[in-house]
């Protein structure tokens, strides 16, 4: 049974570009498990048959007048993923960095050997401690980070 990986994101976040890069990478690195990549332009087509979903982060340049619509679309996609119960990771970066972020997020789904998975988890923990949040794709961590940024500072803090 092929793995189904869904790529989706708000307009202008590069889901199709990442799908093309992932397809080229997966074609160059043969695997015993076939992978189907699906780019969704509309979250209403989202279903629970996906092995994993990759949500494009809002880190690519966007004209200021389009940012509110892009942020609203991103919030709707996150809510739809949560409601559908689809596991997802947020992918950041440009070009090769975005592909590397996606491959890290898909490591377990693609059958990364356990030693590689342990090494990836250790490097991820080190990055989090070293404030490498732009490379983290954990939506819960991201939510915690941005929620904390919207709170007023504690009394006595500058």
N, C-alpha and C positions, 0 to 999 in steps of 0.2 A: 504494500500500500504506500503510495507516494506521500511525502510530507507536503502539507499545504501551508505555505508562508504567505501571509497577506501583508501587503505594503500599502499604507494609506497616510494621508496627511492633508493639512489645510492647503488651499491653493498657493502655489509658489514655493512649496517646501521640498520639491525634488523627488517625489516617490517614484516616478517613472525612470529618472536618471539612476537612482539607486537600484531599481529592479534590473535595468540593463547591465549595470556593473556587477551585480550579484550573479546574474545569468552567465556573464562571461567568466567570472571567477569559478562558478560551479562547473561550467563546461570544461575548464582547464584543470580542475582537480576532481577526477572521477570518484564517485562514491557508490557504495553498494545500495544506498537508499535513494531512489529518485525523488527529486524535489520539484514541486510546482509552485511557481511564483505568480501571485495574483495581485494586480494593482487595482485598488478600488477608488473610484472617484466619488462614490456616494456610499455613506455608511449604512444606508438602508439595505444594501446587498450583503452586509456582514452576516455571517452565520457561525455556528459553533464547530464547524468541521475543520477550522484552521488549527494547525499544530502550534502556530505562533503568529503574532502580528507585530509588525514593525511600524511604529508611528514616527513620522518625521518631526523632528524638533523645529522650533521656530527660530533657528539661528541663522538662516540664510537671509541676505539682504531683502528688504521689503519696503516699498514706498510708504512713507508715513501715513498717507491717506488710506492705504489698504490694510494697515496693521490691525485696526479694530475688527474688521471682518475676518481677517486671518486668525486672530485670537479667539473669536467667537466660534469659528469652524473647528479650531483645535479643541476647544472645550466640549463641543458637541461630539466630536470623535471619541474623546476620552470617556465621556458619559456612555456612548453607545458601546464601546469596548467593555466597560465595566458591566453594563446591563446585560450584554450577551455572554458574559463570563469568559471572554477570550483573553488568554494570557498575552500580554504585550510588553514590548520594550520601546523606549524612546531612543531614537538614533540622532546623533549630532555630528557635525563636522562637514567639511567640504571635500569633494573628490575622494582621494584614497583614504583620508581620515574617516569619512562617513562609511565607506565600505568596511574599513577595519572595525569601526564601532558596531556595524550590523553583524559582522562575522563573530565578534565577541558575544553579542547578544544571542546569536543563534548557536553558539558552541554546543550546548547540551542537546539541542534539537537535532543538530547535524551529526551527532555521535562523536563529539570530541573525546579522545581518550581521557581517562580519569586523571592521569598525571597532568595533562594539559589543562583540564578543568580546574584542578587544584592550583596550578600555577596562575591561571587566569584570575581565580578568586583572590589569591594572595596579592597579585599586582593590582586588582581592583580595590582591595582594602587599603593598600598602600596609597593609591591615588586618592581615595576618599580622605585619608588622613592628611595628604599633602594638598588638599583642596583642588583636586583634579576633576571637579564636577562636570566639566564639559565632556568628559569621556565616560561618564556613568550613564547607564541607560535604564536605571531602575525608576519606574514611575512613582513609586511610593516615596523614595528618597527625594526625587525631584519635587513632589508635592510638599513634603515636609520642609524642604529648603525654601521654596517660594512662599509658602504660608508663613514661615518665620519672618521672611522679609517684609511682609505686609503688616505685621503686628507693630504697634508702637513700642519704643524701647522701654525697658524696665525702669522704674524710678531710680534715679541716681546714676543711670548710664548715659553717656554722651553719644 
